[in-house]
Amino acid sequence: MSTLERRLTKLEDAFLTPPVQAFCLLAEPLTGATIEAWDEHRQQIEEAKARGDFIAVVSPVKQGDRPRYDKGVAYFASEFEARLVEASMLPSERGNDSLLADVLKDAMGNVVGPGAW
């Protein structure tokens, strides 16, 4: 392989956008839920891990009170927090860092001072 071919290959790799990791949002069963509900929840987590998804779990349990953590699972207090993380992982439509950066820049907007009508 010539030097030119190697450089072209590196440039192509640099310009290709990385694939977006799938985002799996799950709600943890309530504390008093049945064993079957917890088994189904654990099964959903295992299936998402097998697919290679980013796993977000909405849980009412505080992180310090959680008896154990699953490796590869992120726990959030609300669906809103989980969706913020998802937006930060999605590509920007305008070339910014992420879709979340696009939304924040739109939210800032332009402030126009008062004018005579």
C-alpha positions as CSV (number, residue, x, y, z in Angstrom):
1,M,0.0,0.0,0.0
2,S,1.4,3.3,-1.0
3,T,1.7,6.4,1.2
4,L,-1.1,8.1,-0.7
5,E,-3.4,5.1,-0.2
6,R,-2.7,5.0,3.6
7,R,-3.3,8.7,3.9
8,L,-6.6,8.5,2.0
9,T,-7.7,5.6,4.2
10,K,-6.9,7.6,7.3
11,L,-8.8,10.6,5.9
12,E,-11.8,8.4,5.0
13,D,-11.9,7.0,8.5
14,A,-11.7,10.4,10.1
15,F,-14.6,11.7,8.0
16,L,-16.9,8.8,8.6
17,T,-19.3,9.5,11.4
18,P,-19.3,6.9,14.1
19,P,-22.4,4.8,14.5
20,V,-24.9,6.0,17.1
21,Q,-25.1,3.7,20.0
22,A,-28.7,2.6,20.6
23,F,-30.3,4.0,23.8
24,C,-32.4,1.7,25.9
25,L,-34.5,3.4,28.6
26,L,-36.1,1.1,31.2
27,A,-38.1,1.9,34.4
28,E,-37.1,-0.1,37.5
29,P,-40.0,-1.9,39.1
30,L,-41.2,-0.5,42.4
31,T,-39.7,-1.8,45.6
32,G,-42.7,-3.9,46.4
33,A,-43.0,-5.4,42.9
34,T,-43.3,-9.2,42.4
35,I,-40.3,-11.4,41.7
36,E,-41.6,-11.9,38.2
37,A,-41.5,-8.2,37.5
38,W,-37.9,-8.0,38.7
39,D,-36.9,-11.1,36.7
40,E,-38.4,-9.5,33.6
41,H,-36.5,-6.3,34.3
42,R,-33.2,-8.1,34.6
43,Q,-34.0,-10.0,31.4
44,Q,-34.6,-6.7,29.6
45,I,-31.2,-5.4,30.9
46,E,-29.4,-8.6,29.7
47,E,-31.0,-8.4,26.3
48,A,-30.0,-4.7,25.9
49,K,-26.4,-5.6,27.0
50,A,-26.3,-8.3,24.4
51,R,-27.3,-5.8,21.7
52,G,-24.7,-3.4,22.9
53,D,-27.2,-0.7,23.8
54,F,-26.5,2.2,26.3
55,I,-28.8,1.2,29.2
56,A,-30.5,3.9,31.2
57,V,-32.7,2.9,34.1
58,V,-35.1,5.3,35.8
59,S,-35.1,4.4,39.5
60,P,-36.7,6.0,42.5
61,V,-33.9,4.6,44.7
62,K,-31.1,7.1,45.5
63,Q,-27.7,6.1,44.3
64,G,-26.2,5.9,47.8
65,D,-29.1,3.7,49.0
66,R,-28.7,1.2,46.1
67,P,-27.5,-2.1,47.4
68,R,-25.7,-3.0,44.1
69,Y,-25.0,-1.6,40.7
70,D,-25.0,-3.4,37.4
71,K,-21.9,-2.9,35.3
72,G,-22.8,-1.1,32.1
73,V,-26.1,0.3,33.5
74,A,-26.6,4.0,34.2
75,Y,-29.3,4.9,36.8
76,F,-31.2,8.2,36.7
77,A,-33.7,9.8,39.1
78,S,-36.0,10.8,36.3
79,E,-36.8,10.2,32.6
80,F,-35.9,13.8,31.9
81,E,-32.3,13.3,33.1
82,A,-32.0,10.1,31.0
83,R,-33.3,11.9,27.9
84,L,-30.7,14.7,28.4
85,V,-28.0,12.0,28.4
86,E,-29.5,10.5,25.2
87,A,-29.6,13.9,23.5
88,S,-25.9,14.4,24.5
89,M,-25.1,11.1,22.7
90,L,-26.9,11.9,19.5
91,P,-25.1,13.7,16.6
92,S,-25.7,17.4,16.0
93,E,-27.7,18.5,13.1
94,R,-25.6,21.7,12.7
95,G,-22.1,20.4,13.4
96,N,-22.1,21.2,17.1
97,D,-20.9,18.8,19.7
98,S,-24.3,17.0,20.1
99,L,-28.0,17.3,19.7
100,L,-28.1,18.6,23.2
101,A,-25.7,21.4,22.3
102,D,-28.1,22.3,19.4
103,V,-31.1,22.5,21.8
104,L,-29.2,24.6,24.3
105,K,-28.1,27.1,21.7
106,D,-31.7,27.3,20.4
107,A,-32.9,27.9,24.0
108,M,-30.6,30.8,24.5
109,G,-32.1,32.6,21.5
110,N,-31.6,36.2,20.6
111,V,-32.7,39.0,22.9
112,V,-34.0,42.1,21.2
113,G,-34.4,45.2,23.1
114,P,-37.5,47.4,23.2
115,G,-38.1,49.5,20.1
116,A,-40.5,52.2,19.0
117,W,-43.5,50.9,17.1
